[in-house]
């Protein structure tokens, strides 16, 4: 049975940023958000700007992809 994927919300993206600022690991972030480690890792790789994760830019990129 396939799992249904839901996109990260704006709130989740800002939560990821807060947790990164607190030096939490990807494993801890994924556990807190109820997401897979892979989903968090992909989000971070896809949406880094100058080496930093920027949730506002991540959200804009997501909105651009779906429209």
Beta strands, then each sheet from edge to edge (+ up, - down):
strand 1: 48-49
strand 2: 52-53
sheet 1: 1+ 2-
end
